[in-house]
Amino acid sequence: AQFNIAPLPALETPIPLKRPLFHFQEGGVAYMMQKRRVISGDDMGMGKTSQAIAALHGLHCKGEDVYPALIICPSSVKINWQREFATVSGVKAIVLTDSIKNTFPEYYRAGMAHVFIVNYESLKKYFVDRIDDPGIDEETGKKKKLTIKHFHFKEKYLNFFKTIVADEAHRLKSLATITTKIVKGISSGKENILLLTGTP
């Protein structure tokens, strides 16, 4: 079978950014803005982070509801994401910590942050109330599989976000993992979901 990949759309309207995009990033940004639910598999070093930030800012400038946004990423790049938001779009981003675990939505309401950053390992702590025990299968005597219906999410925090961005999204390739189930639960019903991975 032959695959014809359509060319990326042109970025019609310039986005007011503090750090301009490279020409090769514009198509990716336009595509994210057009499709809203995207896996960006650009090679490492092509600026997937900048493209995601620019796409959110572009949508916001067009009057779309993209904030508050949740960035899910490895622990080692949380500060990098925060810095990139400040450098690329000037949008305020904060890293979730235990001290603001129950009050972070107030930062958005007070205009102090539009973006919240969390690492994969902390998702359960911030967004899951409890996980029910799936019990034992009577026929096999083995533990039943854990499914998404066993997860009880903190609804007020889930409904708070308009956008989910998952960096290094190849971490979510197996639906068997608790992390993937949590991200699936968090992303449910969201209009804007950007998955970024250099190794799709």
C-alpha positions as a Markdown table, in Angstrom:
| # | Residue | x | y | z |
|---|---|---|---|---|
| 1 | Ala | 0.0 | 0.0 | 0.0 |
| 2 | Gln | 1.2 | 3.5 | -0.8 |
| 3 | Phe | 0.8 | 6.2 | 1.8 |
| 4 | Asn | 0.4 | 9.8 | 0.6 |
| 5 | Ile | 1.0 | 12.1 | 3.5 |
| 6 | Ala | -0.6 | 15.4 | 2.9 |
| 7 | Pro | 1.6 | 18.5 | 3.3 |
| 8 | Leu | 1.3 | 20.3 | 6.6 |
| 9 | Pro | -1.0 | 23.3 | 6.6 |
| 10 | Ala | 0.4 | 26.8 | 6.4 |
| 11 | Leu | 0.4 | 29.0 | 9.5 |
| 12 | Glu | -2.1 | 31.6 | 8.2 |
| 13 | Thr | -2.0 | 34.1 | 11.1 |
| 14 | Pro | 1.2 | 35.0 | 12.9 |
| 15 | Ile | 1.2 | 34.2 | 16.6 |
| 16 | Pro | 2.5 | 36.9 | 18.9 |
| 17 | Leu | 5.4 | 35.0 | 20.5 |
| 18 | Lys | 8.3 | 36.3 | 22.6 |
| 19 | Arg | 10.6 | 33.9 | 20.7 |
| 20 | Pro | 9.7 | 33.4 | 17.0 |
| 21 | Leu | 9.2 | 30.0 | 15.5 |
| 22 | Phe | 11.7 | 28.5 | 13.1 |
| 23 | His | 10.2 | 28.2 | 9.6 |
| 24 | Phe | 10.2 | 24.4 | 9.8 |
| 25 | Gln | 8.1 | 24.5 | 13.0 |
| 26 | Glu | 5.2 | 26.5 | 11.5 |
| 27 | Gly | 3.5 | 23.6 | 9.8 |
| 28 | Gly | 3.5 | 21.6 | 13.0 |
| 29 | Val | 2.0 | 24.4 | 14.9 |
| 30 | Ala | -0.7 | 25.0 | 12.3 |
| 31 | Tyr | -1.5 | 21.3 | 12.3 |
| 32 | Met | -1.8 | 21.2 | 16.1 |
| 33 | Met | -4.1 | 24.2 | 16.0 |
| 34 | Gln | -6.2 | 22.7 | 13.3 |
| 35 | Lys | -6.6 | 19.2 | 14.6 |
| 36 | Arg | -6.5 | 19.9 | 18.4 |
| 37 | Arg | -5.8 | 16.2 | 19.2 |
| 38 | Val | -2.4 | 15.3 | 17.9 |
| 39 | Ile | 0.6 | 13.1 | 18.3 |
| 40 | Ser | 3.7 | 15.1 | 17.3 |
| 41 | Gly | 6.4 | 12.6 | 16.4 |
| 42 | Asp | 9.0 | 15.1 | 15.3 |
| 43 | Asp | 12.6 | 14.0 | 15.8 |
| 44 | Met | 14.4 | 15.0 | 18.9 |
| 45 | Gly | 15.7 | 18.6 | 18.7 |
| 46 | Met | 13.0 | 19.9 | 16.4 |
| 47 | Gly | 11.3 | 21.9 | 19.1 |
| 48 | Lys | 8.2 | 19.9 | 20.0 |
| 49 | Thr | 7.9 | 21.8 | 23.2 |
| 50 | Ser | 8.0 | 25.2 | 21.5 |
| 51 | Gln | 5.5 | 24.0 | 18.9 |
| 52 | Ala | 3.0 | 22.9 | 21.5 |
| 53 | Ile | 3.4 | 26.1 | 23.5 |
| 54 | Ala | 3.0 | 28.2 | 20.3 |
| 55 | Ala | -0.1 | 26.2 | 19.2 |
| 56 | Leu | -1.8 | 26.7 | 22.6 |
| 57 | His | -0.9 | 30.4 | 22.5 |
| 58 | Gly | -2.2 | 30.7 | 18.9 |
| 59 | Leu | -5.5 | 29.0 | 19.8 |
| 60 | His | -5.8 | 31.3 | 22.8 |
| 61 | Cys | -5.2 | 34.4 | 20.7 |
| 62 | Lys | -8.0 | 33.2 | 18.4 |
| 63 | Gly | -10.3 | 33.2 | 21.4 |
| 64 | Glu | -10.3 | 29.4 | 22.0 |
| 65 | Asp | -10.6 | 28.0 | 25.5 |
| 66 | Val | -7.2 | 26.3 | 26.0 |
| 67 | Tyr | -6.3 | 27.4 | 29.5 |
| 68 | Pro | -5.9 | 26.1 | 32.2 |
| 69 | Ala | -3.6 | 23.5 | 30.7 |
| 70 | Leu | -1.9 | 20.5 | 32.3 |
| 71 | Ile | 1.6 | 19.5 | 31.1 |
| 72 | Ile | 2.5 | 15.9 | 32.0 |
| 73 | Cys | 6.2 | 15.2 | 31.6 |
| 74 | Pro | 9.2 | 13.4 | 33.1 |
| 75 | Ser | 10.4 | 14.9 | 36.3 |
| 76 | Ser | 13.7 | 16.0 | 34.8 |
| 77 | Val | 12.1 | 18.4 | 32.3 |
| 78 | Lys | 9.5 | 20.1 | 34.5 |
| 79 | Ile | 11.6 | 23.2 | 35.0 |
| 80 | Asn | 12.5 | 23.3 | 31.4 |
| 81 | Trp | 8.8 | 23.4 | 30.5 |
| 82 | Gln | 8.2 | 26.2 | 32.9 |
| 83 | Arg | 11.1 | 28.1 | 31.4 |
| 84 | Glu | 10.0 | 27.5 | 27.9 |
| 85 | Phe | 6.5 | 28.9 | 28.5 |
| 86 | Ala | 8.1 | 32.1 | 29.9 |
| 87 | Thr | 10.5 | 32.3 | 26.9 |
| 88 | Val | 8.2 | 31.3 | 24.0 |
| 89 | Ser | 4.8 | 32.8 | 24.9 |
| 90 | Gly | 5.2 | 34.6 | 28.2 |
| 91 | Val | 2.4 | 32.5 | 29.6 |
| 92 | Lys | 2.8 | 31.8 | 33.4 |
| 93 | Ala | 3.4 | 28.1 | 34.2 |
| 94 | Ile | 3.9 | 26.6 | 37.7 |
| 95 | Val | 5.1 | 23.2 | 38.8 |
| 96 | Leu | 2.6 | 21.3 | 41.0 |
| 97 | Thr | 4.0 | 20.7 | 44.5 |
| 98 | Asp | 2.7 | 19.2 | 47.7 |
| 99 | Ser | 2.3 | 22.7 | 49.2 |
| 100 | Ile | -0.3 | 23.7 | 46.6 |
| 101 | Lys | -1.8 | 20.2 | 46.1 |
| 102 | Asn | -5.3 | 21.3 | 47.1 |
| 103 | Thr | -5.2 | 25.0 | 46.1 |
| 104 | Phe | -3.6 | 25.2 | 42.7 |
| 105 | Pro | -6.8 | 26.1 | 40.9 |
| 106 | Glu | -6.8 | 29.4 | 42.9 |
| 107 | Tyr | -3.5 | 30.3 | 41.1 |
| 108 | Tyr | -5.4 | 30.3 | 37.8 |
| 109 | Arg | -8.4 | 32.2 | 39.2 |
| 110 | Ala | -6.1 | 34.8 | 40.6 |
| 111 | Gly | -4.3 | 35.1 | 37.2 |
| 112 | Met | -1.0 | 33.9 | 38.6 |
| 113 | Ala | -0.7 | 30.8 | 36.4 |
| 114 | His | -2.4 | 29.4 | 33.3 |
| 115 | Val | -0.4 | 26.2 | 33.0 |
| 116 | Phe | 0.4 | 23.5 | 35.5 |
| 117 | Ile | 3.2 | 21.1 | 35.2 |
| 118 | Val | 3.3 | 17.6 | 36.8 |
| 119 | Asn | 5.5 | 14.6 | 36.4 |
| 120 | Tyr | 4.1 | 11.1 | 35.5 |
| 121 | Glu | 4.9 | 9.6 | 38.9 |
| 122 | Ser | 2.9 | 12.3 | 40.7 |
| 123 | Leu | -0.3 | 12.0 | 38.7 |
| 124 | Lys | -2.0 | 9.6 | 41.1 |
| 125 | Lys | -1.2 | 11.8 | 44.1 |
| 126 | Tyr | -2.8 | 14.9 | 42.5 |
| 127 | Phe | -5.7 | 13.4 | 40.5 |
| 128 | Val | -6.8 | 10.1 | 41.9 |
| 129 | Asp | -8.9 | 9.8 | 45.1 |
| 130 | Arg | -8.7 | 6.0 | 45.2 |
| 131 | Ile | -8.3 | 2.8 | 43.1 |
| 132 | Asp | -10.8 | 0.0 | 43.9 |
| 133 | Asp | -9.5 | -3.5 | 44.3 |
| 134 | Pro | -10.7 | -5.4 | 41.2 |
| 135 | Gly | -11.0 | -8.6 | 43.2 |
| 136 | Ile | -10.4 | -12.2 | 42.4 |
| 137 | Asp | -11.8 | -14.1 | 39.3 |
| 138 | Glu | -13.8 | -17.0 | 40.8 |
| 139 | Glu | -13.1 | -19.3 | 37.8 |
| 140 | Thr | -9.3 | -18.8 | 37.6 |
| 141 | Gly | -8.6 | -17.8 | 41.2 |
| 142 | Lys | -6.4 | -15.0 | 39.8 |
| 143 | Lys | -6.6 | -11.3 | 40.5 |
| 144 | Lys | -8.9 | -9.6 | 38.0 |
| 145 | Lys | -7.5 | -7.0 | 35.6 |
| 146 | Leu | -7.5 | -3.4 | 36.8 |
| 147 | Thr | -9.5 | -1.3 | 34.4 |
| 148 | Ile | -10.2 | 2.4 | 34.2 |
| 149 | Lys | -13.6 | 1.9 | 36.0 |
| 150 | His | -11.7 | 1.0 | 39.2 |
| 151 | Phe | -10.2 | 4.5 | 39.3 |
| 152 | His | -12.0 | 7.3 | 41.2 |
| 153 | Phe | -10.7 | 10.6 | 40.0 |
| 154 | Lys | -10.8 | 14.0 | 41.9 |
| 155 | Glu | -13.5 | 15.4 | 39.6 |
| 156 | Lys | -13.1 | 19.0 | 40.5 |
| 157 | Tyr | -9.4 | 18.9 | 39.4 |
| 158 | Leu | -10.2 | 16.9 | 36.2 |
| 159 | Asn | -12.9 | 19.3 | 35.0 |
| 160 | Phe | -10.6 | 22.2 | 35.7 |
| 161 | Phe | -8.3 | 21.6 | 32.7 |
| 162 | Lys | -9.1 | 22.5 | 29.1 |
| 163 | Thr | -5.9 | 21.1 | 27.6 |
| 164 | Ile | -3.6 | 18.1 | 28.3 |
| 165 | Val | -0.1 | 17.9 | 26.9 |
| 166 | Ala | 1.8 | 14.7 | 27.5 |
| 167 | Asp | 5.6 | 15.0 | 26.8 |
| 168 | Glu | 7.6 | 11.8 | 26.1 |
| 169 | Ala | 4.2 | 10.2 | 25.3 |
| 170 | His | 5.7 | 6.9 | 24.4 |
| 171 | Arg | 5.5 | 6.2 | 28.1 |
| 172 | Leu | 1.8 | 5.8 | 27.5 |
| 173 | Lys | 2.1 | 3.0 | 24.9 |
| 174 | Ser | 0.7 | 0.3 | 27.1 |
| 175 | Leu | -2.8 | 0.6 | 28.4 |
| 176 | Ala | -1.9 | -2.0 | 31.0 |
| 177 | Thr | 0.0 | 0.5 | 33.1 |
| 178 | Ile | -1.6 | 2.5 | 35.9 |
| 179 | Thr | 0.1 | 5.7 | 34.5 |
| 180 | Thr | -1.6 | 5.3 | 31.1 |
| 181 | Lys | -5.0 | 4.6 | 32.7 |
| 182 | Ile | -4.7 | 7.8 | 34.8 |
| 183 | Val | -3.7 | 9.9 | 31.7 |
| 184 | Lys | -6.6 | 8.4 | 29.8 |
| 185 | Gly | -8.9 | 9.3 | 32.6 |
| 186 | Ile | -7.6 | 12.8 | 32.9 |
| 187 | Ser | -7.8 | 13.4 | 29.1 |
| 188 | Ser | -11.3 | 12.1 | 28.8 |
| 189 | Gly | -13.6 | 14.6 | 27.0 |
| 190 | Lys | -10.9 | 17.2 | 26.5 |
| 191 | Glu | -10.9 | 19.0 | 23.2 |
| 192 | Asn | -7.1 | 19.7 | 23.2 |
| 193 | Ile | -4.8 | 16.8 | 23.7 |
| 194 | Leu | -1.2 | 17.0 | 22.5 |
| 195 | Leu | 1.1 | 14.0 | 22.7 |
| 196 | Leu | 4.7 | 14.7 | 22.1 |
| 197 | Thr | 7.3 | 12.0 | 21.5 |
| 198 | Gly | 10.6 | 11.8 | 19.6 |
| 199 | Thr | 10.3 | 8.0 | 19.4 |
| 200 | Pro | 6.7 | 7.4 | 18.2 |
